[in-house]
Amino acid sequence: MNSIYLLLGSNQGNRTMTLDKARNLLGEQLGAITCISPLYETAAWGNTQQPNFINQALQLSTKHNPIEALRIINQIENQLGRQRTEHWGQRTLDIDILLFEDKIIHSSRLVIPHPELQNRRFALVPLCDIAPELAHPIFAKSIKSLLADCSDQLGVFLYHKG
């Protein structure tokens, strides 16, 4: 079995319900969820003229290889209403592969580790909750160290419903 780390995000529609559905589908189709971070709310990154995101990191145990995992993830995004119309635009669901074991992949379809992981607090904070000592395969630093060194000033706040 392979360990895969994902970041889920939503800033359109019922964000928490979409993330709940995504977790259920990922558990059914990709593999057993072994760790889940709390939900965090962040301002949009890149195109800031849109609603805030709810983000969450997951660790799963999967029998699939990275390309198969990407195919399943894209199907789940589409099933839950993802429409790719604008780069960094609003989305019902975004699922990024952050890390897959200690693999380094750079192809036209997939880059692992996520190429911007070390620069994005909204990904590092929830990932640090579930895997603080996990080593980044390129930088050979723990997620906790990457977060401490991250220059991104975007606020990342625990999400409280209500």
RACOR-V575750 format. One record per residue. N is the residue number from 0. NEAR is the number of other ideal C-beta (glycine too) atoms within 12 Angstrom. Layout:
n->N near->NEAR
n->N near->NEAR
This chain:
n->0 near->16
n->1 near->25
n->2 near->30
n->3 near->42
n->4 near->46
n->5 near->49
n->6 near->47
n->7 near->47
n->8 near->44
n->9 near->39
n->10 near->34
n->11 near->27
n->12 near->20
n->13 near->19
n->14 near->33
n->15 near->27
n->16 near->20
n->17 near->33
n->18 near->41
n->19 near->22
n->20 near->26
n->21 near->43
n->22 near->32
n->23 near->20
n->24 near->29
n->25 near->39
n->26 near->23
n->27 near->18
n->28 near->26
n->29 near->39
n->30 near->27
n->31 near->21
n->32 near->28
n->33 near->22
n->34 near->25
n->35 near->28
n->36 near->34
n->37 near->25
n->38 near->34
n->39 near->36
n->40 near->29
n->41 near->35
n->42 near->24
n->43 near->28
n->44 near->29
n->45 near->24
n->46 near->17
n->47 near->16
n->48 near->13
n->49 near->20
n->50 near->22
n->51 near->26
n->52 near->44
n->53 near->40
n->54 near->47
n->55 near->44
n->56 near->44
n->57 near->43
n->58 near->36
n->59 near->38
n->60 near->22
n->61 near->31
n->62 near->16
n->63 near->24
n->64 near->22
n->65 near->32
n->66 near->19
n->67 near->22
n->68 near->37
n->69 near->29
n->70 near->20
n->71 near->30
n->72 near->38
n->73 near->25
n->74 near->21
n->75 near->31
n->76 near->30
n->77 near->20
n->78 near->21
n->79 near->31
n->80 near->23
n->81 near->28
n->82 near->16
n->83 near->16
n->84 near->13
n->85 near->14
n->86 near->11
n->87 near->19
n->88 near->22
n->89 near->28
n->90 near->35
n->91 near->32
n->92 near->42
n->93 near->41
n->94 near->43
n->95 near->38
n->96 near->44
n->97 near->46
n->98 near->41
n->99 near->36
n->100 near->26
n->101 near->19
n->102 near->26
n->103 near->20
n->104 near->24
n->105 near->15
n->106 near->12
n->107 near->8
n->108 near->16
n->109 near->24
n->110 near->22
n->111 near->31
n->112 near->38
n->113 near->37
n->114 near->21
n->115 near->21
n->116 near->37
n->117 near->29
n->118 near->23
n->119 near->36
n->120 near->32
n->121 near->43
n->122 near->46
n->123 near->43
n->124 near->36
n->125 near->42
n->126 near->44
n->127 near->34
n->128 near->28
n->129 near->30
n->130 near->33
n->131 near->22
n->132 near->15
n->133 near->33
n->134 near->19
n->135 near->34
n->136 near->25
n->137 near->20
n->138 near->21
n->139 near->15
n->140 near->23
n->141 near->21
n->142 near->38
n->143 near->21
n->144 near->19
n->145 near->36
n->146 near->31
n->147 near->16
n->148 near->17
n->149 near->27
n->150 near->13
n->151 near->23
n->152 near->13
n->153 near->25
n->154 near->18
n->155 near->35
n->156 near->20
n->157 near->18
n->158 near->25
n->159 near->11
n->160 near->14
n->161 near->4
